[in-house]
Amino acid sequence: MPVLHNRISNEELKARMLAETEHRKTVSFYKYFNIADTQKFRDELYIKFYELKVFGRIYIAQEGINGQISVPDSNFEAFRDALYAADDALNGIRMNIAVDDDGKSFWVLRMKVRPKIVADGIDDPTFDPSKMGTHLKAKEFNELADNPDTIIVDMRNHYEYEVGHFQNAIEVPSDTFRDQLPMAVEMLKDQKDKNIIMYCTGGIRCEKASAYMLHNGFTNIFQLEGGIIEYARKAKEQELPLKFIGKNFVFDERLGERITDDIIAQCHVCGKPCDTHTNCKNDGCHLLFIQCESCAAELQGCCSIVCNEEKNLSAEEQRERRAGRENGMMIFNKSKDHPLRKHRDQWKQERFANIKIHQPNS
């Protein structure tokens, strides 16, 4: 029977990936189309990709496919051909090639069948995600962005927007895409005569968002083709002015790809300019946050003094401290209102409480 799931430990797989000598391409892709038998589609594609040493995450639902993967350079064309051949709707599908890539983005292939490829909370049976906004290429985006009657809307999460975004783009301040959709409609309800450009990382969220805006009575709706990834690649190829500033957050081991040298975010601990995301090293937390090198050294990679203390306890003491803690202190939660942030604020106060500003003698 062919292999349909990974059977090797993550530690061994990561070690194997790091030991590879051939460079890999990091690629993202998506397509909204109908898949009748999602499990059969998933299993057949898994066998082909496994043989080609494809690593990454691929989600499959009746509404389509969404993938972020890495593949050895020598297997890229075979991977592309296999994807094209999986369904007529996928023939010629756009692939977004990473712009700042060391090839070490993934180390295992995970393919899952889900209810939707993007959780949107939409239960309106009349909504059609294929009726989307007008696609804009990089040059077209720049031209329309310069129009004073244009509003640029970022359809990503707050931690993505924080490290990089398009100039003058507005943030839809929510922690989930499903909450952003109705919020965007409400925020822009008095701007229906404006040109509204929606964008995201690779295009999949803003494509559905643009369709949702049209569904709710907006007319001048546009979306950035291929998202930030494709925009950055084309803008650099065509020597266009880069209207995106900072870093593009990505959902793999890199946690970001540099678009411009601008650092627009701050260390969440000390406030120093920084845009390096990391996960708290305390196994009872793993909060995603931004941390500079000096704070990482002082807190041993933890997000707060509380987590640093817990990380250094014995395994038994850690288990006792975490017992009864609601949802493990919300492990992996990326919310702006995460309860652990108060511990960072407490640590900052303690850290700087005894620092005095010395004035020169008068």
C-alpha positions in Angstrom: 0.0 0.0 0.0 1.4 3.4 -0.9 2.5 5.8 1.9 -0.3 8.3 2.5 0.9 9.9 5.8 4.2 10.8 7.4 5.6 8.1 9.7 8.8 9.7 10.8 9.5 12.0 13.7 9.6 15.7 13.2 13.1 15.8 14.7 14.5 13.3 12.2 12.7 15.0 9.3 14.0 18.4 10.2 17.6 17.0 10.5 17.3 15.4 7.0 16.0 18.7 5.5 18.9 20.7 7.0 21.4 18.1 5.7 20.1 18.4 2.1 22.6 19.9 -0.3 20.3 20.7 -3.2 18.5 24.0 -3.0 14.7 24.0 -2.7 12.2 26.5 -4.1 9.5 27.7 -1.7 6.2 28.1 -3.6 2.6 29.0 -2.7 -0.5 28.4 -4.8 -4.3 28.3 -4.5 -7.3 27.8 -6.6 -11.1 28.0 -5.9 -12.8 25.2 -7.9 -15.1 22.4 -7.1 -13.7 19.1 -5.9 -16.3 16.3 -5.7 -14.2 13.6 -3.9 -11.8 15.5 -1.6 -10.2 12.5 0.0 -9.5 10.7 -3.2 -8.1 13.9 -4.7 -5.9 14.4 -1.6 -4.6 10.8 -1.5 -3.7 10.7 -5.3 -1.9 14.0 -5.0 -0.1 13.0 -1.8 1.5 10.0 -3.5 2.8 12.0 -6.4 4.2 14.8 -4.2 5.7 12.4 -1.7 7.7 10.8 -4.6 9.0 14.2 -5.6 10.1 15.1 -2.1 7.7 17.9 -1.7 7.4 19.4 1.8 4.8 21.8 3.2 1.2 22.3 4.0 -1.6 21.7 1.5 -5.3 22.1 2.4 -8.1 20.6 0.3 -11.8 21.3 0.5 -14.8 21.1 -1.8 -14.1 24.8 -2.7 -10.5 24.2 -3.9 -6.9 23.9 -2.9 -4.4 26.0 -0.9 -0.7 25.1 -0.6 2.6 26.4 0.7 5.4 24.0 -0.1 9.1 23.6 -0.9 10.4 21.3 -3.6 14.0 20.5 -4.8 15.0 22.6 -7.8 15.4 19.5 -9.9 11.9 18.3 -9.2 10.1 21.7 -9.6 8.9 21.1 -13.2 7.7 17.6 -12.3 5.8 19.0 -9.3 4.3 21.7 -11.5 3.2 19.2 -14.1 1.7 16.9 -11.5 -0.3 19.7 -10.0 -1.5 20.9 -13.5 -2.6 17.4 -14.3 -4.5 16.8 -11.1 -7.6 18.6 -12.5 -8.4 20.7 -15.6 -9.0 23.7 -13.3 -5.4 23.5 -12.1 -3.8 23.6 -15.5 -1.7 26.8 -15.6 -2.4 27.7 -12.0 -0.3 30.6 -10.8 2.6 29.8 -8.5 4.0 32.4 -6.2 7.8 31.9 -5.9 9.3 33.2 -2.6 11.4 36.3 -3.0 13.7 35.9 0.1 14.3 32.2 0.4 16.9 29.9 1.8 14.9 26.8 0.8 14.6 25.7 4.5 10.9 26.6 4.9 9.4 23.1 5.5 10.6 19.6 6.4 7.5 17.4 6.1 4.5 17.0 3.7 1.2 17.5 5.4 -2.0 17.4 3.3 -5.4 17.7 5.0 -9.0 17.7 3.9 -10.9 20.6 5.5 -14.4 22.1 5.3 -12.9 25.2 3.6 -9.4 26.2 2.3 -9.9 29.5 4.1 -12.2 29.6 7.2 -14.5 32.5 6.5 -17.6 32.0 8.6 -19.9 32.6 5.6 -23.0 30.5 5.6 -24.9 32.4 2.9 -25.7 29.8 0.2 -26.0 32.6 -2.4 -22.4 33.7 -1.9 -20.2 32.8 -4.9 -16.4 33.1 -4.3 -15.8 32.8 -8.0 -17.4 36.3 -8.6 -14.4 38.2 -7.5 -12.9 41.7 -7.9 -10.7 42.8 -10.8 -7.1 41.5 -10.6 -4.3 44.0 -10.6 -0.8 43.3 -11.7 2.1 45.2 -10.0 2.2 48.1 -12.4 -1.6 48.4 -12.4 -1.6 48.3 -8.6 1.0 51.2 -8.4 -1.0 53.3 -10.8 -4.4 52.8 -9.0 -2.8 53.2 -5.6 -1.7 56.7 -6.6 -5.3 57.7 -7.3 -6.7 59.9 -4.5 -10.0 58.1 -4.8 -8.4 54.7 -3.9 -8.5 52.9 -0.6 -6.0 50.1 0.0 -7.2 47.4 2.5 -5.0 44.9 4.2 -6.8 41.6 4.7 -4.2 40.0 6.9 -3.9 39.6 10.6 -2.5 42.3 12.9 0.9 40.5 13.4 1.4 40.4 9.6 0.4 44.0 9.1 2.7 45.1 12.0 6.0 44.2 10.3 5.1 45.3 6.7 2.3 46.7 4.6 1.6 48.9 1.6 1.9 52.6 2.0 -1.4 54.2 3.3 -3.0 50.7 3.6 -5.7 50.5 6.3 -5.8 47.6 8.7 -9.0 45.7 9.5 -8.3 45.2 13.2 -9.4 41.7 13.8 -7.6 38.5 14.8 -9.4 36.2 12.3 -10.4 36.4 8.7 -13.9 35.4 9.5 -14.3 38.5 11.7 -12.5 40.7 9.2 -15.0 40.2 6.4 -18.1 41.7 8.0 -15.8 44.3 9.7 -14.5 45.4 6.3 -18.0 45.9 5.0 -18.9 48.0 8.0 -15.7 50.1 7.9 -16.2 50.9 4.2 -20.0 51.2 3.9 -19.7 55.0 3.3 -16.9 54.6 0.7 -18.8 52.6 -1.9 -17.9 55.2 -4.6 -14.2 54.7 -4.0 -11.8 52.3 -5.7 -11.1 49.6 -3.1 -8.0 47.4 -3.5 -7.8 44.4 -1.2 -4.5 42.5 -0.7 -3.0 39.7 1.4 0.1 37.5 1.4 -0.5 35.3 -1.7 -3.9 36.3 -2.9 -6.2 33.6 -1.4 -7.8 35.8 1.3 -8.2 39.0 -0.7 -9.8 37.0 -3.6 -12.5 35.7 -1.3 -12.7 39.1 0.4 -13.2 40.9 -2.9 -16.0 38.5 -3.8 -17.6 39.1 -0.4 -17.5 42.9 -0.9 -19.2 42.6 -4.3 -21.7 40.3 -2.7 -22.5 43.1 -0.2 -23.2 45.8 -2.9 -19.7 47.3 -3.5 -18.8 47.9 -7.2 -15.3 49.2 -7.6 -13.5 46.3 -6.0 -10.0 45.2 -7.0 -7.5 42.7 -5.7 -3.7 42.4 -6.0 -2.9 39.4 -8.2 -0.7 37.0 -6.4 -0.7 39.1 -3.3 2.5 40.6 -1.8 4.7 37.7 -2.9 3.9 38.1 -6.6 3.8 41.9 -6.4 7.3 42.1 -4.9 8.8 39.7 -7.4 7.2 41.5 -10.4 8.0 45.0 -9.1 11.7 44.1 -8.7 11.8 42.4 -12.1 10.2 45.4 -13.8 12.1 47.9 -11.7 8.9 49.5 -10.4 8.7 51.6 -7.3 8.1 49.4 -4.3 5.0 50.6 -2.5 5.2 47.8 0.1 7.5 48.6 3.0 9.1 46.3 5.5 8.8 42.5 5.8 6.2 40.1 4.4 5.1 37.7 7.1 5.0 34.1 5.9 3.6 30.9 7.5 6.7 28.7 7.4 10.0 28.4 9.3 11.2 31.7 7.9 8.3 33.7 9.5 9.0 36.5 7.1 10.7 37.5 3.8 12.4 40.9 3.5 10.8 43.2 0.9 12.5 46.5 1.8 15.1 47.4 4.4 12.6 49.4 6.4 11.9 48.2 9.9 8.5 49.5 10.9 7.8 47.3 14.0 9.1 47.2 17.5 10.4 44.6 19.9 7.3 43.7 22.0 9.5 43.6 25.1 11.7 46.8 25.0 10.3 48.8 22.1 13.5 48.8 20.1 13.0 48.8 16.3 12.7 45.1 15.3 10.6 42.9 13.0 11.9 39.5 13.9 9.0 37.1 14.9 9.7 34.2 17.1 7.7 31.8 19.3 8.2 31.8 23.0 10.6 29.1 24.1 8.4 28.1 27.1 6.6 24.9 26.0 3.5 26.1 28.0 3.2 29.2 25.9 4.8 29.3 22.4 3.3 32.8 21.8 4.2 34.4 18.5 5.8 37.8 19.1 8.5 40.2 18.0 11.8 40.1 20.0 15.2 41.8 19.5 18.5 40.0 20.0 19.2 41.6 23.4 15.8 40.7 24.9 16.1 37.2 23.4 19.4 36.7 25.2 18.1 38.2 28.5 14.9 36.2 28.5 16.3 33.1 26.9 13.9 33.4 24.0 10.8 33.7 26.2 8.2 36.4 25.9 8.2 37.4 29.6 9.9 36.9 32.9 7.1 34.6 33.9 7.7 32.3 31.0 11.4 32.5 31.5 11.1 31.3 35.1 8.7 28.5 34.1 11.0 27.3 31.3 13.8 26.8 33.7 11.8 24.7 36.2 12.1 21.0 36.3 9.6 19.0 34.1 7.6 18.1 37.1 7.4 21.6 38.4 6.3 22.8 35.0 3.5 20.3 34.9 2.3 21.3 38.3 2.3 25.0 37.4 0.4 24.4 34.2 -2.1 22.1 35.8 -5.5 23.7 35.7 -4.3 26.6 33.6 -7.1 27.4 31.1 -6.1 26.1 27.6 -2.4 26.0 28.5 -2.3 29.9 28.6 -3.8 29.9 25.2 -0.9 28.1 23.4 -0.2 29.5 19.9 -2.8 32.2 20.3 -1.7 35.2 18.2 -4.4 37.7 19.5 -3.5 41.3 20.2 -5.3 40.8 23.5 -3.4 37.6 24.6 -3.2 37.5 28.4 0.5 36.8 28.3 1.1 40.4 27.1 0.5 41.7 30.6 3.5 39.7 31.8 5.7 41.4 29.2 4.4 44.8 30.4 5.2 43.7 34.0 8.7 42.7 33.0 9.4 45.9 31.1 8.4 47.9 34.2 10.6 45.8 36.4 13.5 46.0 34.0 13.5 49.7 33.6 12.4 50.7 37.1 15.9 51.4 38.4 17.3 53.0 35.3 17.9 56.7 35.9 18.6 59.3 33.2 21.9 61.0 34.2 22.1 64.7 33.3 25.5 66.3 32.8 26.7 68.5 35.6 25.5 72.1 35.2 
